Amino acid sequence: MVPGVLFSSSLITVLTTVGIVLVLLTETVAFFGEVSIIEFITSDRWTPQFADKHFGILPLLVGTMMITVIASLVALPIGLATAIYLSEYAPERVRKVVKPILEVLAGVPTIVYGYFALTFVTPLIRSLIPETSIYNALSASIVVGIMILPMVASLSEDAMLAVPRKLRDGAFALGATRFEVALKVVVPAALSGIIASFVLALSRAIGETMIVTIAAGALAQVTFNPLESVQTMTAFIVNISLGDVEPGSIESKSIFAVGMTLFVLTLTLNLIAQFISRRYKEEY
Amino acid sequence: MSIIETRNLNLYYGQHHALLDINVDIEENSITAFIGPSGCGKSTFLRTLNRMNDMIPNVKITGTVKVAGEDIYQSGVDVEILRKRVGMVFQQPNPFPKSIYDNITFGPKLHGVTNRHELDEIVEKSLKAAALWDEVKDVLKKPAYGLSGGQQQRLCIARALAVNPQILLMDEPTSALDPISTAKIEELLDELKETYTIVIVTHNMQQAARISDKTAFFLNGELVEYDATPVIFQNPSDKRTEDYITGRFG
């Protein structure tokens, strides 16, 4: 009885995943029945709603990448530094206060972050650099970075706390400073957990929808200037599914192709991360 | 000449008075053993000698500890340099999850040795001194965790020797090992005392009797008796020492 119930529960997760992949696949195949895959990969114009339709994924891909890269530049160093502070330096009572705050920060709804970007960060950037667009990649990506920061900090810290004390003692006894212990013993020993936290954070940044829809704009263009508007894959999907697009039309099918691309991207990222963490793992 | 001298050393864990007025002189190039039942303060005392108790919150220390004439609890003492001079080997073998080679070079690199050739030499010398070279010389790049427990402990000794300490503190270094590995390490200690001063905490009285020149008996945070090892084991002056070594308690 009990194993049966537990088994069906786990079956639900598996079946859901299978279902999602199947829907993605069939719709994507249908999409590529009408649009050549070569255009999808090579064209640098994404204009499914214009009269002159083009389906090049590149603008959306570049938009997503720019958001992800800048968000990582914000979140990974600060998150790791926070984790090192919490696990190696902070007195117990500081840790007891800061850790729950981090977890609350991780629970802030993304719509709130989105308006934080649009109404606070964007004006701030525009007061420094006036030629910045109202909707711009920089503001959105900084806030995406802030959003994933607690995840990096909290998960990395968990991994670092799990490193046995005797390893730290061994390094201290050789005359290592606290910083050397953190950097040369604890971080390497916790590396697989830290990388896992990075990847999870990156996947969230890639998949983040609300903040970029609100703050980054809806202009699908290939640009590497973060002060301009960009459209990410997720923001495009929101745009189409909100609007008055006919079901079964090529526009509506295109969101599945974009969704598939997103899925492949995060899956690849996860596989790379697994490889890296296995390759560099220090077992203790 | 005494390389370590403690005077009226008291240590408190919060309210708990863990060491009471410890006065000990430890001679250079000798093996000194600390014995006593669990919780008697012998390990705590050992860890005051390289300030490893600093890491524990709420520890308060009064009195003086001099290592080679310098009071190590004075402000301005460089703890990292102190720990380089006073090495430590722990109860559980604790190699880093790195290769054998990287374990040995960890300390020297911290203290600024970067020359590849020099590091190679340190590795060979330290492993030879720890009687491990012949067993591992062909697998230096392999992970240290592949070694047996006894080999790991000798690796930890080699790692401690690699920073060229004067004193080696050992906290029950053989308690997690089998008898053959234990015998190897005891044999090693006898050679090492030519070059280093060794202070060893042991739960095993036979071990203290076999290897040490002087023995200190601790009980409830007090140093009950401290004398040449044969005196402690054959002719102790304190009744409590006699009771302990004859196995009446502990």
HADDOCK unambig.tbl for C-alpha pairs under 7 A between the chains (distance, minus, plus):
assign (segid A and resid 166 and name CA) (segid B and resid 94 and name CA) 6.13 0.50 0.50
assign (segid A and resid 167 and name CA) (segid B and resid 94 and name CA) 5.95 0.50 0.50
assign (segid A and resid 167 and name CA) (segid B and resid 96 and name CA) 6.24 0.50 0.50
assign (segid A and resid 170 and name CA) (segid B and resid 94 and name CA) 6.54 0.50 0.50
assign (segid A and resid 173 and name CA) (segid B and resid 83 and name CA) 5.63 0.50 0.50
assign (segid A and resid 173 and name CA) (segid B and resid 87 and name CA) 6.16 0.50 0.50
assign (segid A and resid 173 and name CA) (segid B and resid 88 and name CA) 5.81 0.50 0.50
assign (segid A and resid 174 and name CA) (segid B and resid 83 and name CA) 5.94 0.50 0.50
assign (segid A and resid 174 and name CA) (segid B and resid 84 and name CA) 5.55 0.50 0.50
assign (segid A and resid 174 and name CA) (segid B and resid 87 and name CA) 6.43 0.50 0.50
assign (segid A and resid 174 and name CA) (segid B and resid 107 and name CA) 5.61 0.50 0.50
assign (segid A and resid 174 and name CA) (segid B and resid 160 and name CA) 6.58 0.50 0.50
assign (segid A and resid 175 and name CA) (segid B and resid 80 and name CA) 4.10 0.50 0.50
assign (segid A and resid 175 and name CA) (segid B and resid 81 and name CA) 6.28 0.50 0.50
assign (segid A and resid 175 and name CA) (segid B and resid 83 and name CA) 4.84 0.50 0.50
assign (segid A and resid 175 and name CA) (segid B and resid 84 and name CA) 5.08 0.50 0.50
assign (segid A and resid 176 and name CA) (segid B and resid 80 and name CA) 6.18 0.50 0.50
assign (segid A and resid 176 and name CA) (segid B and resid 110 and name CA) 6.58 0.50 0.50
assign (segid A and resid 177 and name CA) (segid B and resid 80 and name CA) 6.65 0.50 0.50
assign (segid A and resid 189 and name CA) (segid B and resid 97 and name CA) 6.83 0.50 0.50
assign (segid A and resid 282 and name CA) (segid B and resid 97 and name CA) 5.21 0.50 0.50
assign (segid A and resid 282 and name CA) (segid B and resid 98 and name CA) 6.71 0.50 0.50
assign (segid A and resid 283 and name CA) (segid B and resid 97 and name CA) 5.82 0.50 0.50
assign (segid A and resid 284 and name CA) (segid B and resid 97 and name CA) 5.75 0.50 0.50
